[in-house]
Amino acid sequence: MNSGSAYNRAGKSIFRFLLQITACLWLLLLGTAAASGADIPKPMQGSLYVQDFVHIVSPEDKRWMEQVGRQLEEQTRAQVVAVVVPDMGGEPIEEYATEMFRSWGLGNKKENNGVLLLIAMKERQSRIEVGYGLEGALSDHLAGRIQDRYLIPDFQRQEYSKGIRNTYGAIVSAAAREYKAALKNPDQAKTAAAHSENAELPWWAQLLLIVGAAIFLLIDWTLFGGMMTITLLQIVLRRGGRGGGRYGGRYGGGSSGGGGAGRNW
């Protein structure tokens, strides 16, 4: 009896273990399916720089964007791509933009200097996704301000093509300044659009920041032993480390992970 009970208990334990393994496998499969649920379109044939799946960009604006985008890539190997999709199939724009950046392999693979301007019409959302290599030129703050200034006002007036062109020009301008590239184009005003956005702070504002930082460090290390400073550094380091191991796609480029900003209009 004792031997039989022991066998029964062992059998039940093995059965529960197999059930747990099966449940874990199902959850893994479901999680994988959910993670890959975004229906990312493949790039259309022709120029990569403007991928308009809704057909709202005018031919004139598309030609201009292709011209400055091609010049930027030829001089710097950086790629700025504007994509307009009808919807994102219920996916959050951050995940959709990251997956598109990955699967298309935007930018140079070694330098990771791609930029994606994504616009989802149904959700009324936009996002600028930036590769690591251009994070210094296009900070999250600047990416947000570019959309606030150039995309959202025109979109609210339903001047979609104009808003996309102006936003694209501001992004290209910021990338060109990072590489000190001189672009030749018939519309210098558009590629100069981001200059005011990335201008240096006045001397008095810089002085206030320095004084404020010094006071913060003094209080933190005196009263809290540097706990807040260490916490902030850990947050920055964790953010800088995200995105590793992403892959290039059709264009053999880099991966996202440098940052970005999204907006609703």
Secondary structure, 3 states (H helix, E strand, C coil): CHHHHHHHHHHHHHHHHHHHHHHHHHHHHHHHHHHCCCCCCCCCCCCCCEEECCCCCCHHHHHHHHHHHHHHHHHHCCEEEEEEECCCCCCCHHHHHHHHHHHHCCCCCCCCCEEEEEEECCCCEEEEEEEHHHCCCCCHHHHHHHHHHHHHHHHHCCCHHHHHHHHHHHHHHHHHHHHCCCCCCCCHHHHCCCCHHHCCCCHHHHHHHHHHHHHHHHHHHHHCCCHHHHHHHHHHHHHHCCCCCCCCCCCCCCCEEEEEEEEEC
